[in-house]
Amino acid sequence: MATSRFQIYVLALCAGLLFPSSCLEGYSEVQKQHAALFIFGDSVFDVGNNDYINTTDIFQSNFWPYGESYFRYPTGRFSNGRLIPDFIAEYASLPYIQPYLQPGFDDYIYGVNFASGGAGALAETYQGFAIGLKTQLSYFKNVEKQLRHKLGDGEAYTLISTAVYLISIGINDYYTPLTKNYSSTQNEEYVGMVIGNLTNAIGEIYKVGGRKFGIANLLPLGCLPSFRIRNPDNIGACMEEAISLVESHNIELAKALPELKSQLQGFKYASADFYTYLTERMNRPSEYGLREGKAACCGSGPYRGHQNCGGRGGVKEYELCDNVTQYVFFDNHPTETVYHQVSKIWWNQCTSNVTDHYNLKSLFEI
């Protein structure tokens, strides 16, 4: 039966959280029991989409030793085990959210993961080798249509509007300026383009019905193991140009989110300061139960900064540590231990004013 305009209006009120407990009465038991989780991003969130695209092994992790600690086999995750979306799904009492491109997968009742290793907010970032944000957004719109076809307009709108949307993207966009002689003015313009594409994507999700967002800032790119080896005169130091770009991005993102909240009625977000979380653990690993904050567990060369973990890039010889739980980085990505710690913070972080700021736990509950 077609959904009436009145029913759609009531659902819209629900999306605005005017009647959070009673609005869902009369809709499916499944939807009342959980909020779905939709995930957009890059390798920090990719749980296997890149296994199903034609790309190079630099943008894949479907080989040993990836996945060694938890799954005991490679799953397409760029780490030794679970990623942040996996932990968030656990905390929200959801199953692990599956990659969109997984063959035969079309049950989106709990959500779906669109993230792709190498992806950027800009379409030209590693174009042809990763699934950029624009394409991820088109996949989401396809899912929304399939949900409406399967559930009907009313229940589909309820699922979309009560879902939580996790987004972590942008770091790959900044590899390009680092390989060119950009001026500071050009850098400002470039950061504005990246932030603009990200906020536009959020706006598109909002138009379809999305209201609750978990948005992360960028990791300290210039201090990743692969960047610590780029200055031959000062091996081990962070790359200042990369630090500057990422800091500019994070500052602009911090400005953009409150602006979105003021412009979009019912828009709610839980931000995560990935930059600070990683920097603290790199600089003071022992305070977080870790031992090594700068070198990777897997790779080769100084700080294991050459990204050939598992024999990538044609270089088959690589080193692998014996105590991965004591490392901040697995390869050029954090270890499962660090992802677990960061997920707990994002889920439970204190909120200064619940009407203005949320943690992820509260987004799933409202």
Secondary structure in CASP SS format (residue, H / E / C, confidence):
PFRMAT SS
TARGET T0000
AUTHOR 0000-0000-0000
METHOD secondary structure of the structure
MODEL  1
M C 1.00
A C 1.00
T C 1.00
S C 1.00
R H 1.00
F H 1.00
Q H 1.00
I H 1.00
Y H 1.00
V H 1.00
L H 1.00
A H 1.00
L H 1.00
C H 1.00
A H 1.00
G C 1.00
L C 1.00
L C 1.00
F C 1.00
P C 1.00
S C 1.00
S C 1.00
C C 1.00
L C 1.00
E C 1.00
G C 1.00
Y C 1.00
S C 1.00
E H 1.00
V H 1.00
Q H 1.00
K H 1.00
Q H 1.00
H C 1.00
A C 1.00
A C 1.00
L E 1.00
F E 1.00
I E 1.00
F E 1.00
G E 1.00
D C 1.00
S C 1.00
V C 1.00
F C 1.00
D C 1.00
V C 1.00
G C 1.00
N H 1.00
N H 1.00
D H 1.00
Y H 1.00
I C 1.00
N C 1.00
T C 1.00
T C 1.00
D H 1.00
I H 1.00
F H 1.00
Q C 1.00
S C 1.00
N C 1.00
F C 1.00
W C 1.00
P C 1.00
Y C 1.00
G C 1.00
E C 1.00
S C 1.00
Y C 1.00
F C 1.00
R C 1.00
Y C 1.00
P C 1.00
T C 1.00
G C 1.00
R C 1.00
F C 1.00
S C 1.00
N C 1.00
G C 1.00
R C 1.00
L C 1.00
I H 1.00
P H 1.00
D H 1.00
F H 1.00
I H 1.00
A H 1.00
E H 1.00
Y H 1.00
A C 1.00
S C 1.00
L C 1.00
P C 1.00
Y C 1.00
I C 1.00
Q C 1.00
P E 1.00
Y C 1.00
L C 1.00
Q C 1.00
P C 1.00
G C 1.00
F C 1.00
D C 1.00
D C 1.00
Y C 1.00
I C 1.00
Y C 1.00
G E 1.00
V E 1.00
N E 1.00
F C 1.00
A C 1.00
S C 1.00
G C 1.00
G C 1.00
A C 1.00
G C 1.00
A C 1.00
L C 1.00
A C 1.00
E C 1.00
T C 1.00
Y C 1.00
Q E 1.00
G C 1.00
F C 1.00
A E 1.00
I C 1.00
G C 1.00
L H 1.00
K H 1.00
T H 1.00
Q H 1.00
L H 1.00
S H 1.00
Y H 1.00
F H 1.00
K H 1.00
N H 1.00
V H 1.00
E H 1.00
K H 1.00
Q H 1.00
L H 1.00
R H 1.00
H H 1.00
K H 1.00
L H 1.00
G C 1.00
D H 1.00
G H 1.00
E H 1.00
A H 1.00
Y H 1.00
T H 1.00
L H 1.00
I H 1.00
S H 1.00
T H 1.00
A C 1.00
V E 1.00
Y E 1.00
L E 1.00
I E 1.00
S E 1.00
I C 1.00
G C 1.00
I H 1.00
N H 1.00
D H 1.00
Y H 1.00
Y H 1.00
T H 1.00
P H 1.00
L H 1.00
T C 1.00
K C 1.00
N C 1.00
Y C 1.00
S C 1.00
S H 1.00
T H 1.00
Q H 1.00
N H 1.00
E H 1.00
E H 1.00
Y H 1.00
V H 1.00
G H 1.00
M H 1.00
V H 1.00
I H 1.00
G H 1.00
N H 1.00
L H 1.00
T H 1.00
N H 1.00
A H 1.00
I H 1.00
G H 1.00
E H 1.00
I H 1.00
Y H 1.00
K H 1.00
V H 1.00
G C 1.00
G C 1.00
R C 1.00
K E 1.00
F E 1.00
G E 1.00
I E 1.00
A E 1.00
N C 1.00
L C 1.00
L C 1.00
P C 1.00
L H 1.00
G H 1.00
C H 1.00
L C 1.00
P H 1.00
S H 1.00
F H 1.00
R H 1.00
I C 1.00
R C 1.00
N C 1.00
P C 1.00
D C 1.00
N C 1.00
I C 1.00
G C 1.00
A C 1.00
C C 1.00
M C 1.00
E H 1.00
E H 1.00
A H 1.00
I H 1.00
S H 1.00
L H 1.00
V H 1.00
E H 1.00
S H 1.00
H H 1.00
N H 1.00
I H 1.00
E H 1.00
L H 1.00
A H 1.00
K H 1.00
A H 1.00
L H 1.00
P H 1.00
E H 1.00
L H 1.00
K H 1.00
S H 1.00
Q H 1.00
L C 1.00
Q C 1.00
G C 1.00
F C 1.00
K E 1.00
Y E 1.00
A E 1.00
S E 1.00
A E 1.00
D C 1.00
F H 1.00
Y H 1.00
T H 1.00
Y H 1.00
L H 1.00
T H 1.00
E H 1.00
R H 1.00
M H 1.00
N H 1.00
R C 1.00
P H 1.00
S H 1.00
E H 1.00
Y H 1.00
G C 1.00
L C 1.00
R C 1.00
E E 1.00
G E 1.00
K E 1.00
A E 1.00
A E 1.00
C C 1.00
C E 1.00
G E 1.00
S E 1.00
G C 1.00
P H 1.00
Y H 1.00
R H 1.00
G C 1.00
H E 1.00
Q C 1.00
N C 1.00
C C 1.00
G C 1.00
G C 1.00
R H 1.00
G H 1.00
G H 1.00
V C 1.00
K C 1.00
E C 1.00
Y C 1.00
E E 1.00
L E 1.00
C C 1.00
D C 1.00
N C 1.00
V H 1.00
T H 1.00
Q H 1.00
Y E 1.00
V E 1.00
F E 1.00
F C 1.00
D C 1.00
N C 1.00
H C 1.00
P E 1.00
T C 1.00
E H 1.00
T H 1.00
V H 1.00
Y H 1.00
H H 1.00
Q H 1.00
V H 1.00
S H 1.00
K H 1.00
I H 1.00
W H 1.00
W H 1.00
N H 1.00
Q C 1.00
C C 1.00
T C 1.00
S C 1.00
N C 1.00
V C 1.00
T C 1.00
D C 1.00
H C 1.00
Y C 1.00
N C 1.00
L H 1.00
K H 1.00
S H 1.00
L H 1.00
F H 1.00
E H 1.00
I C 1.00
END
